[in-house]
Amino acid sequence: MTISLRTLIVTLVLAAFPATAERASDARAALADIKGTLGFVPGFFAIFPEEGLPGAWDEFKNVQLNRETAIPLKYKELIGLGVAAQIPCEYCVYFHTRAAKANGATDREIREAVGMAAIVRHWSTYLNGAQVDEAGFRAELDQVIANAKAGGNAPAPVAITDAASAREDIRATLGLVPAFFASFPDSGIAGAWREMKGLQMNPNTAIPPKYKELIGLGVAAQIPCRYCVAFHTQVSTGLDGASQAEVQEAIAMAAIVRHWSTFLNGAQIDKVAFKAEVDRAMAPSKKTAKMQAAKQ
């Protein structure tokens, strides 16, 4: 007796998915774990489709909430904030700001993470809008990384007052003037370069260089901007010591933020109730952060 190919496929597909009762049981188990972890079940978790909830919660808990992953909690939340700020998603901005602070982030670090997101969005807009040659961009990026690794004496400070002095400082800092800097409007290049150099490239700001670049990578990954993904990946790993695990985790954080932003906005979750639930969920971790700080 032969089984038709169609019957075989249907049988295999059905076998791959649990029955209704089993799905409901998995969803109940996820809700119980959410309650055990957060102390209650926030409304947006309660209304998430039960077929997807166990997996969505598992990823959220084991990547974002996990203290044992490659990137410390504070910096994961700052990556989330950078991504949320330029989606933009009011729910997520509130969540990640509160979560970052609950894990020790300062107001200065909050502003820096958002500033990094703004810089990435700025250059992504120009690179894509100007249709900068991608192969040429990548070749110049490789040269910038090689120049930085070669080291040498730090360039003498240049007073950046106009386009010519800005490009002179870019050449002194990077070893060349990449094409996208060369083509940027003369009226804006001095300010744009001073911002990028002063915040993103400055090793003495509140957020360490590696984590600023991982924030940039998270933002770039979900714009998406191929130029920026290449830039922040190579700078973070080639110059700032980021591991492959940290790179992948920064991108995963961006994916999680984008996922929940889509659901929160699409489901039109009540914002007042959402913020109240975030405050309630953050209370225990804020207390824990204070206790840990007191021990140090």
C-alpha positions in Angstrom: 0.0 0.0 0.0 1.5 3.3 -1.1 1.1 6.6 0.5 0.8 9.6 -1.8 3.4 12.3 -1.5 0.8 14.9 -0.6 -0.5 12.7 2.3 3.0 12.1 3.5 3.8 15.8 3.5 0.6 16.7 5.4 1.3 13.9 7.9 4.8 15.2 8.6 3.7 18.8 8.8 0.9 18.0 11.3 3.3 15.9 13.3 5.7 18.9 13.6 3.0 21.0 15.4 1.6 20.2 18.8 -2.1 19.7 19.3 -4.3 22.5 20.6 -4.2 21.2 24.2 -0.4 20.9 24.1 -0.1 24.4 22.7 -2.3 25.8 25.5 -0.2 23.9 28.1 3.0 25.4 26.7 1.5 28.9 26.8 0.4 28.4 30.4 3.9 27.3 31.3 5.3 30.4 29.6 2.9 32.6 31.5 3.8 30.9 34.8 7.5 31.5 34.1 6.9 35.1 33.2 5.0 35.6 36.5 7.8 33.8 38.4 10.4 36.0 36.7 8.7 39.4 36.8 6.3 38.9 39.6 3.3 39.3 37.4 2.3 38.9 33.8 2.4 42.2 31.8 -0.6 42.8 29.6 1.3 42.6 26.3 2.6 39.1 27.2 -0.9 38.0 28.2 -2.4 38.8 24.8 0.4 37.6 22.6 -0.6 34.7 20.4 -0.3 31.5 22.5 1.4 29.6 19.7 4.3 32.1 19.6 4.5 33.1 23.3 6.7 30.2 24.6 9.4 30.9 22.0 9.1 34.7 22.2 9.5 34.6 26.0 12.3 32.1 25.9 14.3 34.3 23.6 13.5 37.5 25.6 14.4 35.8 28.9 17.6 34.0 27.7 19.1 36.8 25.7 17.9 40.1 27.0 17.3 39.3 30.7 20.2 36.9 31.1 23.1 38.1 33.2 25.4 35.4 31.9 25.6 36.4 28.2 28.5 38.1 26.5 27.2 41.7 26.9 26.5 43.0 30.4 22.8 43.8 31.1 23.3 47.6 31.2 24.9 47.7 27.8 22.3 45.3 26.3 19.6 47.7 27.5 21.5 50.7 26.0 21.7 48.9 22.7 17.9 48.4 23.0 17.4 52.0 23.8 19.5 53.1 20.8 17.4 50.9 18.5 14.1 52.0 20.1 15.0 55.7 19.9 15.2 55.7 16.1 12.5 53.3 15.1 10.9 55.3 16.9 9.0 53.3 19.5 7.7 55.2 22.6 7.0 51.9 24.4 10.5 50.6 23.9 12.2 53.9 24.6 10.5 53.9 28.0 11.2 50.3 28.7 14.9 50.3 27.8 15.5 53.6 29.6 14.0 52.2 32.8 15.8 48.9 32.3 19.1 50.5 31.6 18.8 52.7 34.7 17.7 49.7 36.8 20.9 48.1 35.8 23.1 51.0 36.7 23.1 53.3 33.7 23.6 57.0 34.3 21.7 59.8 32.7 24.8 60.6 30.7 25.0 57.0 29.4 21.3 57.2 28.4 21.9 60.4 26.4 25.1 59.0 24.8 23.3 55.8 23.7 20.6 58.0 22.0 23.3 60.3 20.6 25.0 57.3 19.0 21.7 56.1 17.5 21.3 59.6 16.0 24.8 59.6 14.5 24.2 56.2 12.9 20.9 57.3 11.4 22.5 60.5 10.1 25.3 58.7 8.2 23.0 55.9 7.1 20.7 58.5 5.5 23.6 60.1 3.7 25.3 56.9 2.6 22.2 55.4 1.2 20.7 58.6 -0.2 23.9 59.5 -2.0 24.2 56.0 -3.3 27.8 55.8 -2.2 29.7 53.0 -4.0 29.6 50.1 -1.5 32.7 48.3 -2.8 34.6 51.6 -2.6 33.3 52.3 0.9 34.4 48.9 2.1 37.8 49.3 0.6 38.3 52.6 2.3 37.0 51.2 5.6 39.6 48.4 5.4 42.3 51.1 4.9 41.0 53.1 7.8 41.1 50.0 10.1 44.7 49.2 8.8 45.8 52.7 9.5 44.4 52.6 13.0 46.1 49.3 13.7 49.4 50.5 12.4 49.3 53.2 15.1 51.9 55.9 15.1 51.8 59.3 16.7 48.4 60.9 17.4 47.6 63.7 15.0 48.1 67.3 16.1 44.8 68.9 17.0 43.3 70.9 14.1 41.0 73.8 14.7 37.9 72.7 12.7 36.3 75.9 11.4 35.3 75.1 7.9 35.1 72.3 5.3 38.9 72.5 4.4 40.0 72.2 8.0 37.5 69.4 8.7 38.8 67.3 5.8 42.3 68.1 6.9 41.5 66.7 10.4 39.7 63.7 8.9 42.9 62.9 6.9 45.1 63.3 9.9 42.8 61.1 12.0 41.9 58.3 9.6 44.8 58.4 7.2 42.6 59.3 4.2 39.4 61.2 3.4 36.8 58.6 2.6 34.7 59.4 -0.4 31.5 60.0 1.6 33.2 62.6 3.7 34.7 64.2 0.5 31.2 64.5 -1.1 29.3 65.7 2.0 28.2 69.3 1.6 30.9 71.8 2.5 28.4 73.7 4.6 27.8 70.7 6.9 31.0 68.6 7.0 32.7 70.6 9.8 29.7 70.1 12.2 29.0 66.5 11.2 32.7 65.5 11.6 33.0 67.3 14.9 30.0 65.4 16.2 31.2 62.0 15.1 34.7 62.6 16.4 33.7 64.2 19.6 31.1 61.5 20.6 31.5 58.3 18.7 35.3 58.2 18.3 36.1 59.7 21.7 37.5 57.1 24.1 36.8 59.2 27.1 33.0 59.5 27.1 30.7 57.7 29.5 30.2 54.6 27.4 33.3 52.6 26.4 34.2 52.6 22.7 33.3 48.9 22.2 29.8 49.4 23.5 29.2 52.5 21.5 30.1 50.6 18.4 27.8 47.7 19.4 25.0 50.2 19.9 25.8 51.5 16.4 25.7 48.0 15.1 22.3 47.2 16.7 20.9 50.4 15.1 22.5 49.7 11.7 21.3 46.1 11.6 17.6 46.9 11.7 17.5 50.1 9.6 19.0 48.2 7.7 22.2 49.9 6.4 24.8 47.6 4.9 27.4 50.4 5.0 26.9 51.0 8.7 26.7 47.3 9.6 30.1 46.8 7.9 31.5 49.9 9.6 30.4 49.1 13.2 31.2 45.4 12.9 34.8 46.1 11.7 35.5 48.9 14.2 34.0 47.0 17.2 35.9 43.8 16.4 39.0 45.1 14.7 39.8 48.1 16.9 37.7 47.8 20.1 38.1 44.1 21.0 34.5 42.9 20.6 34.1 39.2 20.3 31.9 37.4 17.7 29.5 36.5 20.5 29.1 40.2 21.4 28.5 41.1 17.8 25.8 38.4 17.4 24.2 39.4 20.7 24.0 43.1 19.8 22.2 42.1 16.6 19.9 39.8 18.4 19.1 42.6 20.9 18.1 44.8 17.9 15.9 42.0 16.6 14.2 41.5 19.9 13.5 45.3 20.2 12.1 45.4 16.6 10.0 42.3 17.3 8.3 43.7 20.5 8.0 47.2 19.0 6.1 45.7 16.1 3.7 43.9 18.4 3.2 46.7 20.9 2.5 49.3 18.3 0.5 47.0 16.1 -1.7 45.7 18.9 -2.1 49.3 20.1 -1.3 48.5 23.7 -2.5 51.1 26.2 0.6 53.3 26.8 -0.3 54.4 30.3 -0.9 50.9 31.5 2.2 49.7 29.7 4.4 52.3 31.5 2.8 51.4 34.9 3.6 47.7 34.3 7.2 48.6 33.3 7.6 50.5 36.5 6.3 47.6 38.5 8.6 45.1 36.7 11.7 47.3 37.2 11.2 47.9 40.9 12.9 44.6 42.0 15.9 44.9 39.6 16.3 48.6 40.7 16.5 47.5 44.3 18.9 44.7 43.4 21.1 47.2 41.5 21.3 49.5 44.5 22.2 46.5 46.8 25.0 45.5 44.4 26.3 49.1 44.2 26.3 49.2 48.0 28.5 46.1 48.2 31.1 47.6 45.9 
